[in-house]
């Protein structure tokens, strides 16, 4: 089991977007170690860096968070709510990260 992504629903007037490119150097050593453990790529054709870069550019750049904060928040939420899934699933959260429900894949 692993994380696929933290996908915040963007606001219609997203003003916090950045064009910052993903870089492991922007992550703390703890966050990077946790990402390697809980958020690895599942595609043999991609590297972890390819996957994480995609997740950051597509889902993280308009959160207003740093790269470290975005990925560590995803890991923290995964650890907090992973017991809610008994199979592949999406964990749905409120805008303030409260548990809303589970959608089974």
N, C-alpha and C positions, 0 to 999 in steps of 0.2 A: 504494500500500500504506500502511496505517496501523494504529494500535493500536485495538482495540475496548475492551479493558479489562484490568485486573489483578484477577482474581477469586480471592482467597484462600478456601480452604475454612474456614469458621468452626469454631471449637472448639465442642463441645456446651455448654460453660459459658463463653460469651464474656462476659468481665467488663470489657473495655477499650472498650466501645461509647461513642460520643458522639452527641449530637444536633446537633453543630456543623454549621451550614449552610455549603455551599461558597461560597467567596469568592476571587476572583482576588487580592485583597489579602493573602491568606495564602500566596501563592506567591512564590518568588524570581523576579526578572526572567529568569534563565536557564531556570528550569523553565517559566515561562509561554511564553517564546519556543519552547522545544522542544515544548510541547504544541500550539502553533499549527502547528508543522511536522509532527510525528509522530502527533498524537492529535486531529485535527479531526473534527467530526461529518460523517457521510456522508449525513445526512438533510437535505434542503433545507428541511423544515418546522421544523427545530430550529436554534438557535444553538449555538456551541461551549459557551457558559455553560450552556445547558440540558443538553447531553450530559454535560459534566464534572460538573455538579451531580448528575445521576442516578448517574453512576459513583461519585462520592464517597458519596452517601447510601446507595446499595445495596451497594457493595462495600468502601468505604474506612473507614467509620465504626467498624467493629469490629476494625480491624487494630492499634490501639494506636499508629498512626503519625500524624504531622501531615499536613495536606493536602499540603504541599510534599514531604515524605518519600514519601508514597504515590505521587504522580504522578511524581516523579523516579525512584523505584524501578521503576515500570512502564516508563518510557522507557529506563532503563539496561538492563533485561532485554530489551526489544525490540531495542535496538541490539546487545546481546551475542548473541542467538539468532535474529535475523531471517533469517540465511543458511540456517537449517535448513528454512525453508519455500520450496518452489518454486511453490506455489499458495496459495490461501486455506487457512489452517490454524490450529489451536490449538497453542500450544507448552505442553507440560505440564512442570511443574517439581516438584522435591521441596520439602518444607517449608523447606528451607534454600536455596532458589533454585538447586539443581543441576539440570541438564538431565535430564529423564526420558524425553521422547519427543515426537513430533508426531502430532496427529490431523488428518487432512485434512478440510476442510469438505465 
